[in-house]
Amino acid sequence: MAEELRKFANGEDCAVEAGSALKIASGVAFIYSGNGAQWFAMGGRLLKNKVFRNAVRRIDAIFRRYADYSVEDDLVGKNGQDRYEHTEFAQPALFAVQVGVTEMLRQSGVHPCAVAGHSVGEVAAAWACGALSLEAAVKVVYHRSKLQETTKGSGQMTAVGQDAQAVRDLLHDLGLVQSVCIS
């Protein structure tokens, strides 16, 4: 993927693609958020719902193969109030909430015609559409969040209202092609 992003930033042909457009989009879409949507003890009350609780416990059983703490405990606030300031804790919790809510919606008969995600939400979207098994998605979330925590404070993200070529040209003009990643 890094090589594809380098190609994109340099204006070369590349094959970064995540899915396909619907010819006629109609129906419900599930959109999964990234970091920033979390808060202390989020999901705690949802654990009263059997479908949500079972989904979180399935995730927790897989997650505990890698980590020494419980995502379910994070959702009820047992592990401390400041944990979601750290990506390594926030992202697994966000993923668990997203999967749990998705399962609740499915159980209620709500099925998406499309899914999309931003940042860690991409993992939930990949699981929701069947591109990743739950086991694979949990493994990705664990490693992604753990590694991303090591980069805390070393970068920034922005959104630019320009087409890709205009941004490439600007980066080139400013001499930033090697130090800014476009994705």
Backbone as a chain_set.jsonl record, in Angstrom:
{"seq": "MAEELRKFANGEDCAVEAGSALKIASGVAFIYSGNGAQWFAMGGRLLKNKVFRNAVRRIDAIFRRYADYSVEDDLVGKNGQDRYEHTEFAQPALFAVQVGVTEMLRQSGVHPCAVAGHSVGEVAAAWACGALSLEAAVKVVYHRSKLQETTKGSGQMTAVGQDAQAVRDLLHDLGLVQSVCIS", "coords": {"N": [[0.819, -1.187, 0.0], [1.97, 1.247, 0.742], [3.699, 1.737, -1.363], [1.859, 2.12, -3.432], [0.64, 4.484, -2.551], [2.831, 6.212, -2.707], [3.196, 6.237, -5.478], [0.773, 7.428, -6.223], [1.045, 9.982, -5.038], [3.125, 10.947, -6.57], [1.981, 11.22, -9.015], [1.898, 9.042, -10.663], [0.611, 6.131, -12.41], [-1.564, 4.105, -10.547], [-3.035, 1.524, -8.504], [-5.006, 1.935, -6.419], [-7.773, 0.97, -4.91], [-10.915, 0.45, -3.476], [-13.455, -0.546, -3.739], [-16.527, -0.714, -5.574], [-18.623, 1.501, -7.436], [-22.118, 1.941, -6.964], [-24.559, 1.368, -9.434], [-27.175, 2.378, -9.342], [-27.812, 4.031, -6.619], [-29.578, 3.268, -3.839], [-31.299, 3.01, -0.818], [-30.213, 2.003, 2.472], [-27.133, 3.112, 3.786], [-24.271, 2.175, 5.588], [-22.109, 4.019, 7.484], [-18.977, 4.214, 8.821], [-17.229, 5.631, 11.47], [-14.05, 7.221, 12.245], [-11.353, 7.734, 14.604], [-12.075, 10.043, 17.238], [-14.733, 10.067, 17.625], [-15.241, 8.919, 19.989], [-16.069, 8.445, 23.49], [-15.875, 8.517, 27.066], [-16.851, 5.511, 28.546], [-18.522, 4.817, 26.454], [-21.0, 2.931, 24.841], [-21.552, 1.428, 27.05], [-24.19, 1.366, 28.119], [-25.442, 0.174, 25.971], [-24.665, -2.427, 26.19], [-26.592, -3.731, 27.585], [-28.292, -4.715, 25.715], [-28.847, -7.774, 24.255], [-27.925, -8.702, 21.709], [-26.007, -6.773, 20.98], [-24.236, -7.04, 23.177], [-23.412, -9.733, 22.875], [-22.03, -9.548, 20.446], [-19.926, -7.82, 21.152], [-18.669, -9.417, 23.045], [-17.829, -11.572, 21.479], [-15.925, -10.249, 19.94], [-14.198, -9.43, 21.99], [-13.243, -11.91, 22.917], [-11.622, -12.717, 20.8], [-9.902, -10.506, 20.658], [-8.528, -10.6, 23.084], [-6.614, -12.493, 22.64], [-4.503, -11.12, 21.764], [-4.204, -8.822, 23.361], [-3.906, -7.599, 26.775], [-6.144, -6.802, 28.123], [-9.677, -6.09, 28.518], [-11.956, -5.221, 26.021], [-14.659, -4.929, 26.421], [-14.687, -4.192, 29.124], [-13.545, -1.656, 28.848], [-15.628, -0.371, 27.523], [-17.538, -0.08, 29.497], [-16.246, 1.525, 31.226], [-14.461, 0.54, 33.136], [-11.706, 0.493, 32.951], [-10.57, 2.988, 33.266], [-10.767, 6.598, 32.937], [-9.271, 8.145, 31.099], [-8.425, 6.654, 28.956], [-9.242, 6.674, 26.254], [-7.867, 8.691, 25.088], [-5.765, 7.596, 23.975], [-4.836, 5.996, 21.08], [-4.472, 3.225, 20.879], [-6.329, 2.166, 22.61], [-8.736, 3.476, 22.086], [-9.431, 2.906, 19.382], [-9.936, 0.02, 19.197], [-12.193, -0.029, 20.882], [-13.998, 1.674, 19.532], [-14.331, 0.171, 17.183], [-15.539, -2.152, 18.276], [-17.984, -1.088, 19.228], [-19.074, -0.252, 16.782], [-19.355, -2.669, 15.371], [-21.092, -4.009, 17.131], [-23.4, -2.342, 17.063], [-23.997, -2.562, 14.355], [-24.69, -5.271, 14.217], [-26.976, -5.193, 15.833], [-28.654, -3.626, 14.217], [-28.84, -5.262, 11.937], [-30.129, -7.481, 13.067], [-32.541, -6.342, 13.491], [-33.49, -6.201, 10.983], [-32.384, -4.323, 9.273], [-30.384, -3.757, 6.608], [-27.488, -2.818, 4.898], [-27.059, -1.226, 1.665], [-24.705, -0.348, 0.893], [-21.44, 0.215, 2.285], [-19.129, 2.263, 4.069], [-16.088, 3.595, 5.363], [-14.089, 5.632, 7.558], [-10.726, 5.974, 8.386], [-10.087, 4.045, 11.222], [-12.646, 3.16, 10.972], [-12.762, 2.062, 8.484], [-12.026, -0.549, 8.795], [-14.168, -1.666, 10.188], [-16.098, -1.3, 8.207], [-15.048, -2.966, 6.224], [-15.349, -5.428, 7.486], [-18.17, -5.434, 7.763], [-19.101, -5.647, 5.141], [-18.194, -8.089, 4.443], [-15.613, -8.399, 3.503], [-13.586, -8.794, 5.288], [-13.162, -11.299, 7.75], [-14.54, -11.57, 11.081], [-12.553, -12.311, 12.87], [-10.189, -11.671, 11.416], [-10.567, -8.91, 11.127], [-10.517, -7.989, 13.795], [-7.89, -8.614, 14.434], [-6.53, -6.893, 12.662], [-7.421, -4.402, 13.674], [-6.335, -4.479, 16.264], [-3.49, -4.543, 15.785], [-3.191, -2.305, 14.112], [-4.072, -0.165, 15.737], [-2.293, -0.322, 17.871], [0.192, 0.103, 16.616], [-0.297, 2.615, 15.484], [-0.501, 4.197, 17.734], [2.146, 4.523, 18.419], [2.97, 6.545, 16.786], [1.896, 8.845, 17.698], [1.423, 12.299, 17.83], [3.274, 12.865, 15.864], [2.467, 13.656, 13.355], [0.054, 15.148, 11.093], [-3.284, 15.629, 9.829], [-5.22, 16.672, 7.076], [-7.967, 17.978, 5.186], [-8.475, 18.692, 1.803], [-9.996, 20.808, -0.484], [-9.644, 20.231, -3.321], [-8.893, 18.84, -6.579], [-7.027, 15.784, -7.116], [-4.801, 16.119, -8.844], [-4.319, 18.894, -8.77], [-3.528, 19.168, -6.11], [-1.23, 17.556, -6.097], [0.336, 19.115, -7.852], [0.623, 21.475, -6.334], [2.005, 20.469, -4.085], [4.346, 19.708, -5.354], [5.276, 22.219, -6.319], [5.798, 23.441, -3.879], [7.811, 21.898, -2.951], [7.252, 19.634, -1.431], [6.66, 16.996, -1.998], [7.99, 14.672, -1.178], [7.563, 14.649, 1.558], [4.888, 14.792, 2.263], [1.996, 12.892, 2.38], [-0.464, 11.751, 0.192], [-3.665, 10.486, 0.412]], "CA": [[0.0, 0.0, 0.0], [2.839, 2.425, 0.783], [4.188, 1.963, -2.732], [0.753, 2.686, -4.198], [0.482, 5.875, -2.136], [3.948, 6.958, -3.289], [2.871, 6.422, -6.896], [-0.308, 8.413, -6.308], [1.597, 11.296, -4.701], [4.002, 11.37, -7.663], [1.211, 11.321, -10.246], [2.055, 7.83, -11.467], [-0.538, 5.237, -12.411], [-1.579, 3.191, -9.416], [-4.274, 0.76, -8.406], [-5.623, 2.026, -5.1], [-9.214, 0.854, -5.109], [-11.5, -0.246, -2.344], [-14.739, -1.141, -4.054], [-17.094, -0.225, -6.828], [-19.789, 2.369, -7.284], [-23.411, 1.362, -7.289], [-25.16, 2.024, -10.597], [-28.291, 3.159, -8.802], [-27.699, 3.957, -5.162], [-30.808, 3.481, -3.088], [-31.323, 2.203, 0.381], [-29.443, 2.427, 3.63], [-25.686, 2.918, 3.788], [-23.652, 2.248, 6.911], [-20.881, 4.784, 7.436], [-18.259, 3.954, 10.06], [-16.336, 6.75, 11.776], [-12.716, 6.982, 12.786], [-11.056, 8.344, 15.907], [-12.679, 11.334, 17.522], [-16.149, 9.863, 17.949], [-15.309, 8.145, 21.227], [-16.212, 9.13, 24.771], [-15.761, 7.628, 28.217], [-17.919, 4.531, 28.802], [-19.447, 4.67, 25.317], [-21.433, 1.555, 24.642], [-21.875, 0.763, 28.314], [-25.637, 1.095, 28.214], [-25.833, -0.74, 24.886], [-24.365, -3.8, 26.595], [-27.836, -4.329, 28.089], [-28.904, -5.375, 24.567], [-28.212, -9.087, 24.098], [-27.233, -8.797, 20.416], [-24.815, -5.93, 21.099], [-23.352, -7.665, 24.173], [-22.823, -10.935, 22.281], [-21.051, -9.116, 19.442], [-18.755, -7.304, 21.876], [-17.985, -10.548, 23.693], [-17.117, -12.299, 20.411], [-14.743, -9.436, 19.636], [-13.314, -9.492, 23.154], [-12.6, -13.227, 22.959], [-10.548, -12.689, 19.798], [-8.996, -9.428, 21.014], [-7.708, -10.989, 24.242], [-5.478, -13.294, 22.167], [-3.435, -10.162, 21.488], [-4.108, -7.775, 24.39], [-4.051, -8.044, 28.159], [-7.281, -6.125, 28.739], [-10.971, -6.362, 27.914], [-12.644, -4.123, 25.342], [-15.944, -4.767, 27.121], [-14.421, -3.399, 30.328], [-13.372, -0.266, 28.407], [-16.928, 0.192, 27.165], [-18.277, 0.288, 30.706], [-15.426, 2.461, 31.984], [-13.704, -0.103, 34.22], [-10.259, 0.607, 32.782], [-10.097, 4.348, 33.488], [-11.419, 7.64, 32.141], [-8.434, 8.793, 30.093], [-7.895, 5.665, 28.001], [-9.563, 6.963, 24.85], [-6.889, 9.643, 24.567], [-4.749, 6.751, 23.351], [-5.344, 5.27, 19.912], [-4.451, 1.783, 21.094], [-7.535, 1.782, 23.348], [-9.911, 4.081, 21.457], [-9.831, 2.252, 18.135], [-10.651, -1.245, 19.439], [-13.512, 0.265, 21.458], [-14.838, 2.168, 18.434], [-14.632, -0.983, 16.334], [-16.507, -3.007, 18.978], [-19.286, -0.413, 19.203], [-19.586, -0.263, 15.414], [-19.799, -4.033, 15.06], [-22.27, -4.287, 17.952], [-24.559, -1.615, 16.529], [-24.318, -3.182, 13.067], [-25.407, -6.52, 14.501], [-28.317, -4.826, 16.307], [-29.431, -3.194, 13.051], [-29.112, -6.461, 11.128], [-31.123, -8.285, 13.777], [-33.812, -5.616, 13.319], [-33.857, -6.24, 9.568], [-31.778, -3.224, 8.518], [-29.189, -4.22, 5.911], [-27.029, -1.737, 4.017], [-26.749, -1.501, 0.263], [-23.308, 0.068, 0.759], [-20.753, 0.574, 3.521], [-17.899, 3.042, 3.907], [-15.506, 3.933, 6.646], [-12.948, 6.536, 7.615], [-9.699, 5.588, 9.346], [-10.38, 2.728, 11.781], [-13.967, 2.783, 10.464], [-12.582, 1.245, 7.278], [-11.963, -1.955, 9.215], [-15.56, -2.067, 10.451], [-16.768, -1.384, 6.904], [-14.548, -4.186, 5.557], [-16.032, -6.549, 8.144], [-19.61, -5.377, 7.499], [-19.407, -6.086, 3.774], [-17.692, -9.447, 4.262], [-14.253, -8.424, 2.973], [-12.774, -9.35, 6.368], [-13.857, -12.036, 8.804], [-14.434, -10.875, 12.365], [-11.219, -12.612, 13.409], [-9.194, -10.866, 10.692], [-10.797, -7.495, 11.426], [-10.028, -7.735, 15.154], [-6.423, -8.642, 14.356], [-6.127, -5.64, 12.022], [-7.672, -3.314, 14.616], [-5.343, -4.55, 17.343], [-2.157, -4.143, 15.312], [-3.273, -0.93, 13.59], [-4.175, 0.796, 16.846], [-1.043, -0.41, 18.643], [1.235, 0.771, 15.841], [-0.623, 4.022, 15.315], [-0.204, 4.867, 19.006], [3.581, 4.861, 18.445], [3.206, 7.737, 15.961], [1.138, 9.952, 18.292], [2.087, 13.592, 17.862], [4.298, 13.027, 14.838], [1.9, 14.01, 12.059], [-1.242, 15.805, 11.078], [-4.113, 15.302, 8.693], [-6.083, 17.756, 6.637], [-8.771, 17.737, 3.993], [-8.259, 19.768, 0.832], [-11.076, 20.865, -1.473], [-9.061, 20.317, -4.666], [-8.708, 17.522, -7.165], [-5.728, 15.188, -6.799], [-3.715, 16.701, -9.639], [-4.032, 20.231, -8.245], [-2.776, 18.993, -4.874], [0.109, 17.095, -6.499], [1.057, 20.267, -8.4], [0.958, 22.352, -5.224], [3.078, 19.825, -3.321], [5.563, 19.808, -6.169], [5.711, 23.624, -6.3], [6.287, 23.758, -2.542], [8.895, 20.969, -2.599], [6.785, 18.769, -0.35], [6.222, 15.702, -2.524], [8.585, 13.579, -0.398], [7.235, 14.696, 2.975], [3.442, 14.798, 2.456], [1.34, 11.725, 1.785], [-1.85, 11.932, -0.244], [-4.389, 9.204, 0.39]], "C": [[0.863, 1.252, 0.0], [3.36, 2.753, -0.603], [3.103, 2.573, -3.603], [0.54, 4.159, -3.837], [1.607, 6.746, -2.685], [3.68, 7.24, -4.757], [1.805, 7.493, -7.073], [0.228, 9.816, -6.075], [2.47, 11.843, -5.83], [3.286, 11.437, -9.005], [1.336, 10.124, -11.166], [0.763, 7.015, -11.438], [-0.449, 4.31, -11.205], [-2.96, 2.552, -9.317], [-4.814, 0.772, -6.983], [-7.126, 2.043, -5.316], [-9.781, 0.037, -3.975], [-12.816, -0.932, -2.684], [-15.24, -0.617, -5.372], [-18.343, 0.592, -6.539], [-21.06, 1.613, -7.643], [-23.989, 2.104, -8.489], [-26.32, 2.913, -10.17], [-28.244, 2.981, -7.291], [-29.053, 4.246, -4.529], [-30.801, 2.539, -1.904], [-30.432, 2.788, 1.45], [-27.968, 2.161, 3.396], [-25.208, 3.014, 5.232], [-22.312, 2.948, 6.739], [-20.219, 4.671, 8.814], [-17.204, 5.031, 10.283], [-14.973, 6.279, 12.251], [-12.592, 7.601, 14.161], [-11.709, 9.708, 16.035], [-14.131, 11.209, 17.935], [-16.324, 9.16, 19.293], [-15.506, 9.04, 22.442], [-16.182, 8.08, 25.869], [-17.029, 6.793, 28.385], [-18.935, 4.432, 27.673], [-19.787, 3.192, 25.157], [-21.843, 0.838, 25.913], [-23.343, 0.41, 28.44], [-26.112, 0.139, 27.126], [-25.565, -2.2, 25.245], [-25.568, -4.494, 27.232], [-28.583, -5.067, 26.984], [-28.135, -6.667, 24.289], [-27.409, -9.2, 22.806], [-25.927, -7.995, 20.454], [-23.785, -6.595, 22.017], [-22.666, -8.904, 23.587], [-21.772, -10.584, 21.235], [-19.775, -8.63, 20.118], [-17.991, -8.46, 22.519], [-17.268, -11.434, 22.675], [-15.821, -11.56, 20.058], [-13.732, -9.557, 20.767], [-12.564, -10.821, 23.21], [-11.442, -13.296, 21.964], [-9.479, -11.685, 20.222], [-8.038, -9.834, 22.134], [-6.6, -11.968, 23.87], [-4.248, -12.401, 21.986], [-3.178, -9.206, 22.648], [-4.33, -8.35, 25.782], [-5.169, -7.306, 28.888], [-8.541, -6.43, 27.936], [-11.558, -5.105, 27.27], [-13.992, -3.875, 26.013], [-15.759, -3.94, 28.391], [-14.194, -1.925, 29.975], [-14.726, 0.382, 28.129], [-17.771, 0.576, 28.381], [-17.46, 1.186, 31.628], [-14.6, 1.861, 33.098], [-12.201, 0.152, 34.137], [-9.715, 2.027, 32.945], [-10.679, 5.344, 32.502], [-10.581, 8.182, 31.002], [-7.932, 7.846, 28.992], [-8.133, 6.033, 26.546], [-8.741, 8.108, 24.281], [-5.791, 8.905, 23.81], [-5.382, 5.888, 22.265], [-5.444, 3.773, 20.176], [-5.661, 1.277, 21.879], [-8.804, 2.283, 22.65], [-10.365, 3.287, 20.234], [-10.468, 0.882, 18.343], [-12.051, -1.027, 20.015], [-14.469, 0.769, 20.385], [-15.269, 1.021, 17.526], [-15.699, -1.862, 16.991], [-17.902, -2.389, 18.977], [-19.883, -0.484, 17.8], [-20.086, -1.643, 15.009], [-21.066, -4.366, 15.852], [-23.521, -3.603, 17.431], [-24.972, -2.195, 15.177], [-25.112, -4.467, 13.27], [-26.826, -6.243, 15.01], [-29.211, -4.416, 15.128], [-29.795, -4.386, 12.169], [-30.212, -7.305, 11.759], [-32.503, -7.656, 13.66], [-34.253, -5.556, 11.862], [-33.296, -5.112, 8.726], [-30.458, -3.71, 7.934], [-28.766, -3.148, 4.917], [-26.883, -2.189, 2.569], [-25.306, -1.098, -0.022], [-22.756, 0.37, 2.144], [-19.521, 1.392, 3.16], [-17.378, 3.37, 5.287], [-14.346, 4.887, 6.492], [-12.002, 6.045, 8.702], [-10.022, 4.207, 9.914], [-11.77, 2.247, 11.353], [-13.891, 1.968, 9.185], [-12.548, -0.236, 7.631], [-13.369, -2.467, 9.507], [-16.327, -2.205, 9.148], [-16.337, -2.645, 6.158], [-15.175, -5.431, 6.178], [-17.508, -6.584, 7.738], [-19.974, -5.868, 6.103], [-18.861, -7.477, 3.473], [-16.302, -9.534, 3.681], [-13.268, -8.967, 4.004], [-13.668, -10.155, 7.302], [-13.73, -11.239, 10.094], [-13.049, -11.101, 12.966], [-10.141, -11.772, 12.731], [-9.341, -9.385, 11.025], [-10.282, -7.136, 12.817], [-8.5, -7.703, 15.159], [-5.895, -7.352, 13.73], [-6.279, -4.479, 12.996], [-6.634, -3.319, 15.735], [-3.994, -4.006, 16.866], [-2.146, -2.701, 14.816], [-3.255, 0.076, 14.737], [-2.881, 0.823, 17.667], [0.075, 0.335, 17.915], [0.961, 2.259, 15.688], [-0.333, 4.804, 16.59], [1.265, 5.294, 19.057], [3.887, 6.112, 17.626], [2.513, 8.982, 16.529], [1.992, 11.222, 18.351], [3.102, 13.835, 16.759], [3.746, 13.398, 13.465], [0.565, 14.701, 12.212], [-1.983, 15.396, 9.824], [-4.947, 16.525, 8.354], [-6.897, 17.306, 5.435], [-8.607, 18.947, 3.084], [-9.361, 19.693, -0.217], [-10.553, 21.089, -2.884], [-8.99, 18.914, -5.249], [-7.266, 17.061, -6.934], [-4.588, 15.842, -7.575], [-3.346, 18.094, -9.141], [-3.22, 20.14, -6.96], [-1.369, 18.506, -5.177], [0.944, 18.261, -7.004], [1.501, 21.214, -7.287], [2.089, 21.767, -4.394], [4.405, 19.901, -4.065], [6.131, 21.222, -6.112], [6.318, 24.009, -4.949], [7.449, 22.859, -2.103], [8.525, 19.996, -1.504], [6.393, 17.368, -0.781], [6.772, 14.541, -1.676], [8.148, 13.559, 1.073], [5.748, 14.722, 3.29], [2.851, 13.624, 1.705], [-0.083, 12.07, 1.411], [-2.515, 10.568, -0.235], [-5.862, 9.454, 0.247]], "O": [[0.528, 2.226, -0.673], [3.45, 3.923, -0.975], [3.384, 3.446, -4.424], [0.289, 4.985, -4.715], [1.372, 7.887, -3.083], [3.907, 8.354, -5.23], [1.909, 8.354, -7.947], [-0.094, 10.739, -6.824], [2.549, 13.056, -6.026], [3.921, 11.687, -10.03], [0.923, 10.183, -12.324], [-0.073, 7.19, -10.551], [0.622, 3.794, -10.886], [-3.916, 2.985, -9.961], [-5.054, -0.289, -6.407], [-7.681, 3.009, -5.838], [-9.189, -0.959, -3.561], [-13.239, -1.83, -1.957], [-14.464, -0.13, -6.194], [-19.023, 0.394, -5.532], [-21.06, 0.751, -8.522], [-23.917, 3.331, -8.554], [-26.423, 4.064, -10.595], [-28.588, 1.925, -6.759], [-29.598, 5.341, -4.671], [-30.343, 1.401, -2.001], [-29.959, 3.919, 1.345], [-27.594, 1.113, 2.87], [-25.693, 3.844, 6.001], [-21.477, 2.519, 5.942], [-20.825, 4.992, 9.835], [-16.39, 5.311, 9.403], [-14.773, 5.118, 12.605], [-13.586, 7.947, 14.8], [-11.87, 10.431, 15.051], [-14.7, 12.129, 18.524], [-17.447, 8.841, 19.683], [-15.162, 10.222, 22.432], [-16.435, 6.9, 25.625], [-18.141, 7.322, 28.365], [-20.073, 4.017, 27.892], [-18.931, 2.323, 25.328], [-22.422, -0.247, 25.855], [-23.696, -0.705, 28.821], [-27.064, -0.615, 27.326], [-26.17, -3.104, 24.67], [-25.562, -5.714, 27.399], [-29.407, -5.939, 27.262], [-26.917, -6.646, 24.111], [-26.307, -9.748, 22.819], [-24.88, -8.473, 20.018], [-22.608, -6.698, 21.671], [-21.467, -9.097, 23.786], [-20.739, -11.246, 21.145], [-18.672, -8.987, 19.703], [-16.76, -8.452, 22.519], [-16.21, -11.988, 22.976], [-14.765, -12.172, 19.899], [-12.543, -9.764, 20.522], [-11.372, -10.847, 23.519], [-10.397, -13.873, 22.264], [-8.286, -11.98, 20.152], [-6.868, -9.45, 22.124], [-5.73, -12.25, 24.695], [-3.109, -12.865, 22.046], [-2.032, -8.822, 22.884], [-4.87, -9.445, 25.94], [-5.153, -7.194, 30.114], [-8.478, -6.957, 26.825], [-11.643, -4.055, 27.907], [-14.413, -2.727, 26.155], [-16.585, -3.081, 28.697], [-14.607, -1.041, 30.725], [-14.942, 1.548, 28.461], [-18.622, 1.461, 28.294], [-17.934, 1.567, 32.698], [-14.079, 2.598, 33.935], [-11.498, 0.04, 35.141], [-8.515, 2.245, 32.779], [-11.038, 4.989, 31.379], [-11.143, 8.646, 30.01], [-7.089, 8.236, 28.184], [-7.302, 5.731, 25.691], [-8.901, 8.46, 23.113], [-4.993, 9.513, 23.098], [-6.338, 5.151, 22.509], [-6.398, 3.127, 19.743], [-5.985, 0.091, 21.82], [-9.821, 1.59, 22.631], [-11.557, 3.027, 20.071], [-11.48, 0.6, 17.703], [-12.985, -1.754, 19.678], [-15.622, 0.341, 20.331], [-16.437, 0.92, 17.15], [-16.656, -2.27, 16.333], [-18.891, -3.087, 18.752], [-21.076, -0.748, 17.649], [-21.132, -1.763, 14.372], [-22.007, -4.941, 15.304], [-24.586, -4.217, 17.366], [-26.163, -2.306, 14.887], [-26.093, -4.714, 12.568], [-27.764, -6.961, 14.666], [-30.374, -4.811, 15.053], [-30.932, -4.5, 11.71], [-31.113, -7.784, 11.071], [-33.517, -8.352, 13.723], [-35.267, -4.936, 11.54], [-33.693, -4.954, 7.572], [-29.527, -4.037, 8.671], [-29.598, -2.628, 4.174], [-26.622, -3.357, 2.283], [-24.748, -1.464, -1.057], [-23.497, 0.733, 3.058], [-18.945, 1.231, 2.084], [-18.133, 3.417, 6.258], [-13.702, 4.95, 5.445], [-12.433, 5.735, 9.813], [-10.216, 3.27, 9.138], [-12.037, 1.045, 11.371], [-14.838, 1.264, 8.835], [-12.993, -1.076, 6.85], [-13.72, -3.58, 9.114], [-17.125, -3.131, 8.995], [-17.161, -3.313, 5.533], [-15.497, -6.383, 5.468], [-18.036, -7.647, 7.408], [-21.044, -6.444, 5.908], [-19.044, -7.99, 2.369], [-15.835, -10.634, 3.385], [-12.236, -9.533, 3.644], [-14.788, -9.748, 7.608], [-12.903, -10.333, 10.187], [-12.447, -10.175, 13.51], [-9.271, -11.22, 13.405], [-8.342, -8.684, 11.187], [-9.671, -6.081, 12.994], [-7.894, -6.858, 15.817], [-4.919, -6.781, 14.217], [-5.37, -3.66, 13.133], [-6.114, -2.267, 16.106], [-3.43, -3.106, 17.489], [-1.196, -1.961, 15.072], [-2.506, 1.052, 14.704], [-2.44, 1.887, 18.101], [0.816, 1.105, 18.526], [1.883, 3.073, 15.753], [0.046, 5.973, 16.518], [1.593, 6.31, 19.669], [4.969, 6.682, 17.765], [2.541, 10.047, 15.912], [3.118, 11.217, 18.849], [3.727, 14.894, 16.716], [4.507, 13.448, 12.498], [0.022, 14.821, 13.31], [-1.391, 14.88, 8.876], [-5.327, 17.305, 9.227], [-6.532, 16.348, 4.753], [-8.6, 20.087, 3.548], [-9.622, 18.626, -0.773], [-10.969, 22.026, -3.565], [-9.021, 17.923, -4.519], [-6.397, 17.865, -6.596], [-3.521, 16.092, -7.014], [-2.164, 18.436, -9.099], [-2.319, 20.949, -6.74], [-0.408, 18.991, -4.579], [2.113, 18.398, -6.642], [2.632, 21.7, -7.3], [3.028, 22.477, -4.035], [5.454, 20.132, -3.465], [7.327, 21.405, -5.884], [7.247, 24.815, -4.89], [8.002, 23.036, -1.018], [9.384, 19.573, -0.729], [5.835, 16.62, 0.022], [6.084, 13.54, -1.482], [8.345, 12.556, 1.759], [5.37, 14.679, 4.461], [3.168, 13.391, 0.538], [-0.828, 12.619, 2.222], [-1.993, 9.609, -0.804], [-6.648, 8.507, 0.208]]}, "num_chains": 1, "name": "protein.A"}
